[in-house]
């Protein structure tokens, strides 16, 4: 076991000499350390008030006449151009002929309940812009309808962060910081193995009491250890920034397993190609393909990690075990393919 851990120690020490890996770690450190400032900066891009100052006045909204003109007045106060129509069919005709950008209808059913129906164009960019500039008048109108029925809601007394902030933190920021070390680990594994082959030092390394699988395992373990240390540090820094994270143990385990999967997959490519440039290229393609395919699955690691972070009652260790099984199967394949290095 001494040669095994000697290889692990040597691989970890080599990280300090690799400027690319050091720079990537420093970038992650910056993001985790200033996550609150980063969050504020990102959310400012979605500030409806800022968008209104630049483009709100040019947006025409068709409003179907209701019992009063409260909604139209609220929109006009926000700088929107409002065109009123007596019926929904006339408003829709104007919408389809591009005379107005959107249509708002507020019909009241037989039970006295008012509905708000918003008709938007199919183009996502325009629809997103309209939703952002119109959301405040609709909220004010919603409060007006509540007050008419004697319902008072003091929003200033409600605790918590806006939904946009919540989505960004748990769907983007935390998964990015937890999985980016895994991507770096895979790249590190490729460089580590291909350097042994290209520098003709593989046979010298294997002359010690260390098998080929032991050597590959030591290099994979070094990559996973590096990823674990980074993820633990990022979680601590995020919590210091006031971000509440549940199930930190499962999150760390999932991050380590994903690092193991990426490192093992990278090792497989390096074993088969035994060339640094081609191995890194194939690893990058596989990484992009895997990330893209995982977003289409309900059991993707990003989804599992986000749900663990928010404390979802239906996400637990069994979701992590699914990826652990895949990691074990992939590593078993690596042990069978590693013989190609000495063939």
Secondary structure, DSSP 4 states (H G I P E B T S, - for coil): -HHHHHHHHHHHHHHHH-HHHHHHHHHHHHHHHTHHHHHHHHHHTT-HHHHHHHHGGG-EEEEE--SSSHHHHHHHHTT-EEEEESSHHHHHHHHHTTSSSEEEE--B-TTS-B--EEE--S-HHHHHHHHHHHHHHHHHHHHHHHHHTT----GGG--S--HHHHHHIIIIIHHHHHHHHHHHHHHHHHHHHHHHHHTT-HHHHHTSS--HHHHHHHHHHHHHHHHHHHHHHHHHHHHHTT---S-HHHHHHHHHHHHHHHHHHHHHHHHHH--HHHHHHHHHHHHHHHHHHHTTSTT-HHHHHHHHHHT-TT--HHHHHHHHHHHHHHHHHHHHHGGGGG-
